[in-house]
């Protein structure tokens, strides 16, 4: 069996590559290193069943030959983070929408038997129903969320018009080893781990009672593997942990002093996936508890040794566009 993984050098993509190789697949990884880290695929590169193409997925003529004879396509390549998407919407459209269409066409023309898309729970915006089902209102609040949802719409369209067998997985707050350690201000785990290493206080947004559906990366990869091996077509499913945990609980598990920074407009008080659909249709369920996952992150804390150490001032500068453009 042959699989293509776009975003193969990224956080989730590299874990998926490892899983597919262990399952006996021939894997072609594609990444342009906009977010990905070459070190994430160093071990995979030693496997004779792995090959790699450094390319932008939006460059269709460049990537299309890599799809010849492919059975499964896992499309994870994307630009992430909120503030950069506000400041560079054209780049996000090219990566997350044009790139998705390019990969869809490559998969369709190659006769792929399954196309699995990494969609985003950010499409729900400020959700009003918890746990949030797939039928909830779509209300993306910033360009990253919008372009990921537009990519999902394209995936659904290619299923409806061309009959390409597709599954879109709306991922909730994924964390784990190999999460990005550099670049823009972003996910809370990376921010907090770098601060802990530097002996700095954790910068908690608001009062810290906001909750997130923190989902461990191995559970997410298992969902991708299950979707790829299924006979589902045209499905959209949430992938979450089965619970939601306060930022204050994360601070408690990590251990350290706290400073509070202003609550941000357009940021949800809660993310919490309704996972009934994926449990029923794929037999998937999360296996890593929040406490176990945080323990693993602490075991890997040295990975954040060279990561930026954010403080109240640098966060205020980094989120200026957030406060300027987003509304509550």
C-alpha positions as CSV (number, residue, x, y, z in Angstrom):
1,X,0.0,0.0,0.0
2,X,1.2,3.5,-0.9
3,X,0.4,6.7,1.0
4,X,1.1,10.4,0.5
5,X,1.4,12.6,3.5
6,X,1.5,16.3,2.9
7,X,3.0,18.4,5.8
8,X,5.1,15.3,6.5
9,X,7.8,17.2,8.4
10,X,5.2,18.9,10.6
11,X,4.1,18.1,14.1
12,X,1.2,15.8,13.4
13,X,2.4,14.8,9.9
14,X,5.6,13.4,11.1
15,X,3.9,11.2,13.7
16,X,1.5,10.0,11.0
17,X,4.5,9.1,8.8
18,X,5.9,7.0,11.6
19,X,2.6,5.2,12.1
20,X,2.1,4.4,8.4
21,X,5.7,3.1,8.1
22,X,5.1,0.9,11.1
23,X,1.9,-0.3,9.5
24,X,3.9,-1.4,6.4
25,X,3.0,1.4,4.0
26,X,5.3,2.9,1.4
27,X,5.1,6.6,2.3
28,X,5.8,9.7,0.2
29,X,6.2,12.8,2.3
30,X,5.7,16.3,0.9
31,X,6.7,19.4,2.8
32,X,8.1,22.9,2.0
33,X,9.4,23.4,5.6
34,X,7.3,26.5,6.1
35,X,6.2,25.0,9.4
36,X,7.9,21.6,9.3
37,X,11.2,20.6,10.8
38,X,13.6,18.4,8.9
39,X,14.5,16.7,12.2
40,X,11.0,15.4,12.6
41,X,11.5,13.0,9.6
42,X,15.2,12.2,10.2
43,X,14.4,8.7,11.5
44,X,11.8,8.1,8.8
45,X,14.3,9.0,6.1
46,X,16.4,6.0,7.1
47,X,13.5,3.7,6.1
48,X,13.7,2.4,2.5
49,X,9.9,2.7,2.2
50,X,10.0,6.4,2.8
51,X,10.7,9.0,0.1
52,X,10.5,12.8,0.4
53,X,9.7,15.7,-1.9
54,X,10.4,19.2,-0.8
55,X,7.7,21.3,-2.5
56,X,4.9,23.7,-2.0
57,X,1.6,21.7,-2.3
58,X,0.1,24.6,-4.2
59,X,2.6,23.9,-7.0
60,X,0.4,21.3,-8.7
61,X,2.7,20.4,-11.5
62,X,5.5,19.7,-9.1
63,X,3.7,17.5,-6.7
64,X,1.4,15.6,-9.0
65,X,3.9,13.0,-10.2
66,X,4.5,11.9,-6.5
67,X,0.9,10.6,-6.4
68,X,1.2,8.0,-9.1
69,X,-0.2,4.7,-7.9
70,X,-1.2,6.1,-4.5
71,X,-3.8,4.3,-2.4
72,X,-4.3,6.9,0.4
73,X,-3.7,10.6,0.7
74,X,-3.4,12.3,4.0
75,X,-3.5,16.1,3.6
76,X,-2.1,17.9,6.6
77,X,0.0,20.7,4.9
78,X,-1.2,24.1,6.0
79,X,-0.2,27.4,7.5
80,X,-1.3,27.7,11.1
81,X,-1.7,30.4,13.9
82,X,-4.1,33.2,14.2
83,X,-2.1,36.5,14.1
84,X,0.0,35.7,11.0
85,X,-3.2,34.8,9.2
86,X,-4.7,38.2,10.0
87,X,-1.5,39.9,8.7
88,X,-1.0,37.6,5.7
89,X,-4.4,36.5,4.4
90,X,-3.2,35.9,0.8
91,X,-0.5,33.6,1.9
92,X,-2.9,31.6,4.0
93,X,-5.4,31.4,1.1
94,X,-2.6,30.0,-1.2
95,X,-1.4,27.5,1.4
96,X,-4.7,26.3,2.8
97,X,-7.2,26.7,-0.1
98,X,-5.1,26.6,-3.3
99,X,-2.9,24.0,-1.7
100,X,-5.8,21.8,-0.8
101,X,-7.3,22.0,-4.3
102,X,-3.9,21.1,-5.8
103,X,-3.7,18.0,-3.6
104,X,-7.3,17.1,-4.2
105,X,-6.7,17.2,-8.0
106,X,-3.5,15.2,-7.7
107,X,-5.3,12.5,-5.6
108,X,-8.3,12.4,-8.0
109,X,-6.2,12.1,-11.2
110,X,-4.1,9.4,-9.5
111,X,-7.2,7.4,-8.6
112,X,-6.6,7.5,-4.9
113,X,-8.9,5.2,-2.9
114,X,-9.1,7.5,0.2
115,X,-8.4,11.2,0.9
116,X,-8.2,12.2,4.6
117,X,-8.1,16.0,5.3
118,X,-6.9,17.6,8.5
119,X,-9.7,20.1,9.1
120,X,-9.9,22.4,12.1
121,X,-12.3,22.9,14.9
122,X,-11.6,26.6,14.7
123,X,-14.4,26.6,12.1
124,X,-16.9,26.6,15.0
125,X,-15.7,30.0,16.2
126,X,-17.3,30.9,19.5
127,X,-19.4,27.7,19.8
128,X,-22.6,27.9,21.7
129,X,-23.2,24.1,22.2
130,X,-21.0,21.8,24.3
131,X,-19.9,19.3,23.5
132,X,-19.9,20.7,20.0
133,X,-21.3,18.4,17.3
134,X,-20.4,18.5,13.6
135,X,-23.8,20.0,12.9
136,X,-23.0,23.2,14.9
137,X,-22.9,26.5,13.1
138,X,-19.8,27.2,11.2
139,X,-18.5,30.7,12.1
140,X,-14.8,31.1,11.5
141,X,-13.4,34.2,13.3
142,X,-10.1,34.8,11.5
143,X,-8.4,34.0,8.2
144,X,-6.7,30.8,9.4
145,X,-10.1,29.3,10.5
146,X,-11.7,30.6,7.3
147,X,-9.2,29.1,5.0
148,X,-9.1,25.7,6.8
149,X,-12.9,25.6,6.5
150,X,-12.8,26.6,2.8
151,X,-10.3,23.8,2.3
152,X,-12.8,21.4,4.0
153,X,-15.5,22.7,1.6
154,X,-13.3,21.9,-1.3
155,X,-12.8,18.4,0.0
156,X,-16.5,17.9,0.3
157,X,-17.0,19.3,-3.2
158,X,-14.5,16.9,-4.7
159,X,-16.4,14.1,-3.1
160,X,-19.7,15.3,-4.4
161,X,-18.7,16.2,-7.9
162,X,-15.9,13.7,-8.7
163,X,-16.7,10.9,-6.3
164,X,-13.3,11.1,-4.6
165,X,-13.7,9.1,-1.3
166,X,-13.0,11.7,1.4
167,X,-13.0,12.1,5.2
168,X,-12.5,15.4,7.0
169,X,-11.3,15.3,10.6
170,X,-11.9,18.4,12.6
171,X,-9.1,18.4,15.1
172,X,-9.3,19.9,18.6
173,X,-6.3,21.4,20.4
174,X,-3.7,18.8,19.4
175,X,-0.6,18.6,21.6
176,X,2.4,16.3,22.0
177,X,6.1,15.9,21.3
178,X,7.4,17.6,18.1
179,X,4.9,20.5,18.5
180,X,6.5,23.6,17.0
181,X,9.2,25.1,19.2
182,X,9.9,28.3,17.2
183,X,8.1,31.0,15.3
184,X,5.1,33.0,16.2
185,X,3.2,33.2,19.4
186,X,0.8,30.3,19.4
187,X,-0.2,27.1,21.3
188,X,-0.3,27.3,25.0
189,X,1.8,24.2,25.6
190,X,4.8,25.5,23.7
191,X,4.5,28.9,25.4
192,X,4.3,27.4,28.9
193,X,7.1,24.8,28.4
194,X,9.6,27.4,27.3
195,X,8.6,29.7,30.2
196,X,9.0,26.8,32.7
197,X,12.5,26.0,31.3
198,X,13.5,29.7,31.6
199,X,12.1,30.0,35.1
200,X,9.6,32.5,34.0
201,X,5.9,32.7,35.1
202,X,3.2,31.2,33.0
203,X,1.3,33.9,31.1
204,X,-2.3,32.9,31.6
205,X,-4.9,34.6,29.5
206,X,-7.7,36.1,31.6
207,X,-8.5,34.2,34.8
208,X,-7.4,30.8,33.4
209,X,-10.8,29.2,33.8
210,X,-11.3,28.9,30.0
211,X,-11.1,25.2,29.0
212,X,-9.7,23.4,26.0
213,X,-10.2,20.0,24.5
214,X,-6.5,19.0,24.6
215,X,-6.1,16.0,22.4
216,X,-2.9,14.0,22.4
217,X,-1.1,13.5,19.1
218,X,-1.1,9.7,19.1
219,X,-4.9,9.7,19.4
220,X,-5.1,12.0,16.5
221,X,-2.8,9.8,14.4
222,X,-4.9,6.8,15.3
223,X,-8.0,8.7,14.0
224,X,-6.2,9.4,10.7
225,X,-5.1,5.8,10.3
226,X,-8.7,4.6,11.0
227,X,-10.2,7.0,8.6
228,X,-7.7,6.0,5.9
229,X,-8.6,2.4,6.3
230,X,-12.3,2.8,6.4
231,X,-14.9,2.7,3.6
232,X,-16.4,6.0,4.6
233,X,-16.9,8.7,1.9
234,X,-17.9,12.3,2.3
235,X,-17.7,12.2,6.1
236,X,-16.9,15.1,8.5
237,X,-16.0,14.1,12.0
238,X,-14.6,15.7,15.2
239,X,-11.5,14.4,16.8
240,X,-11.2,15.3,20.5
241,X,-10.2,13.9,23.8
242,X,-13.6,13.3,25.3
243,X,-13.2,16.1,27.8
244,X,-12.2,19.7,28.3
245,X,-9.7,21.0,30.8
246,X,-9.0,24.5,32.3
247,X,-5.8,26.3,31.6
248,X,-5.5,26.6,35.4
249,X,-5.4,22.7,35.5
250,X,-2.6,22.7,33.0
251,X,-0.7,25.2,35.1
252,X,-1.3,23.0,38.2
253,X,0.2,20.0,36.4
254,X,3.2,21.8,35.0
255,X,3.9,23.6,38.3
256,X,5.1,27.2,38.5
257,X,4.1,30.9,39.1
258,X,1.5,32.7,37.1
259,X,1.0,36.2,35.6
260,X,-2.3,37.1,34.0
261,X,-2.6,38.9,30.6
262,X,-5.8,40.4,29.1
263,X,-8.5,38.2,27.7
264,X,-8.5,38.4,23.9
265,X,-11.5,39.1,21.7
266,X,-12.9,36.3,19.6
267,X,-11.2,33.6,21.7
268,X,-13.6,30.9,23.0
269,X,-14.2,30.2,26.7
270,X,-14.5,26.5,25.9
271,X,-13.6,24.0,23.2
272,X,-15.1,20.6,23.6
273,X,-15.7,18.1,20.8
274,X,-18.7,15.8,20.5
275,X,-17.0,12.7,19.4
276,X,-20.0,10.4,19.1
277,X,-19.9,10.3,15.3
278,X,-16.2,9.1,15.0
279,X,-16.7,6.6,17.9
280,X,-19.7,5.1,16.2
281,X,-18.5,5.1,12.6
282,X,-14.8,4.3,13.1
283,X,-14.8,2.6,16.5
284,X,-12.2,5.2,17.5
285,X,-11.7,6.5,21.0
286,X,-9.0,8.6,22.7
287,X,-6.6,6.6,24.9
288,X,-4.3,9.2,26.4
289,X,-5.6,11.1,29.4
290,X,-4.8,14.7,29.9
291,X,-2.6,13.9,32.9
292,X,-0.7,11.2,31.0
293,X,-0.2,13.6,28.1
294,X,1.1,16.4,30.2
295,X,3.5,13.9,31.8
296,X,4.9,13.0,28.3
297,X,5.3,16.7,27.5
298,X,7.3,17.2,30.6
299,X,9.5,14.3,29.7
300,X,10.2,16.1,26.4
301,X,10.5,19.6,27.9
302,X,14.1,19.9,26.7
303,X,12.8,20.1,23.1
304,X,11.7,23.7,24.0
305,X,15.1,24.8,25.3
306,X,15.7,27.1,22.3
307,X,12.1,28.2,21.9
308,X,11.1,31.8,22.3
309,X,10.3,32.8,25.9
310,X,7.2,35.0,25.8
311,X,6.4,37.5,28.4
312,X,3.6,40.1,28.9
313,X,5.4,42.7,26.8
314,X,6.3,40.5,23.8
315,X,2.9,38.9,23.8
316,X,1.2,42.3,23.8
317,X,3.3,43.2,20.7
318,X,2.7,39.9,19.0
319,X,-1.1,40.0,19.5
320,X,-1.6,43.7,18.5
321,X,-3.4,42.7,15.3
322,X,-5.6,40.3,17.2
323,X,-7.0,43.1,19.4
324,X,-7.2,45.5,16.4
325,X,-9.2,43.3,14.0
326,X,-11.0,40.6,16.0
327,X,-14.3,41.1,17.8
328,X,-15.8,39.2,20.7
